[in-house]
Amino acid sequence: MSTPSTPRTFLTVDGLQVAHAVFGDSGTPVLALHGWGASVDLIAPLASRLASKGLRVYVPDLPGFGQTPPPPLAWSVHDYAAFVLRYLDANELEKVHLFGHSFGGRLSLVLGAAHPARIRKIVLADSAGVPPRRDPFADARLRLYKGIREGLKNVGMTGFSEQLRNWYNQHYSSADFKSAGVLRDTFVKVVNEDLLPYAARISAPTLLLWGADDEDTPLWQGQQLEQTIPDAGLVVYENAGHYSYLDKLPDVTRTLEYFYTS
């Protein structure tokens, strides 16, 4: 999904030159966090509409995406969440509404649970963070692969071990993993954590937005989050996918305006 490039400004957060855009001149602050592989550009259509409704929306390119360089080491969800707090501090934002799409939803779950004093209300759009359903065949295949790789390394056949790793990744890894580049180790850290225990600790009012046709984070995951977060409601958009907030932009804008300002 491509959108026009959004002008950014830069600020330094813990030594990183962070690209971001701020929509609106005044109003209650909203922090919008994009998904994996995305950037400010895919949040801009929603942010500009919310700004026209009297909200001030802060949208950073998270480290490793858009125009912000990658983190110096492989980061976990918690490292990214800590970065977001420092981003808020750099902008002198004490308390904000949150909007998190996909990977940004992961960060929102951690922030909502661990830092409730900084969060007003939360909107999660097609959020990640719920473990996928187990596939016994895939689990057995992974165990066999790891066993063979370990055996090859133990007998000094590291070259064959690496060839096997490349072959396995090519055939069985996700598209996000294949395209992660320098963020590959970060991606592995991020996707392997079950965030439902964090969801259960969120006290802020939370609205879940989901595309009925989402194939990346299927609707049952949104339903699981609705059951887990103490004060949550779920809105399902028919004929919408993983980017439901863009597929149904006018409807989502009206919903968020009401939710954030009521």
HELIX and SHEET records of a PDB file:
HELIX    1   1 VAL A   40  SER A   52  1                                  13    
HELIX    2   2 VAL A   77  ALA A   90  1                                  14    
HELIX    3   3 PHE A  103  ALA A  114  1                                  12    
HELIX    4   4 PRO A  116  ARG A  118  5                                   3    
HELIX    5   5 PRO A  136  ASN A  154  1                                  19    
HELIX    6   6 THR A  158  TYR A  172  1                                  15    
HELIX    7   7 ALA A  175  LYS A  178  1                                   4    
HELIX    8   8 GLY A  181  LEU A  183  5                                   3    
HELIX    9   9 ARG A  184  VAL A  191  1                                   8    
HELIX   10  10 LEU A  196  ALA A  199  1                                   4    
HELIX   11  11 LEU A  219  THR A  228  1                                  10    
HELIX   12  12 SER A  244  ASP A  247  1                                   4    
HELIX   13  13 LEU A  249  THR A  261  1                                  13    
SHEET    1   A 8 THR A   9  VAL A  13  0                                        
SHEET    2   A 8 LEU A  16  PHE A  23 -1                                        
SHEET    3   A 8 ARG A  56  PRO A  60 -1                                        
SHEET    4   A 8 PRO A  29  LEU A  33  1                                        
SHEET    5   A 8 VAL A  96  HIS A 101  1                                        
SHEET    6   A 8 ILE A 119  ALA A 125  1                                        
SHEET    7   A 8 THR A 206  GLY A 211  1                                        
SHEET    8   A 8 ALA A 232  TYR A 237  1                                        
END                                                                             
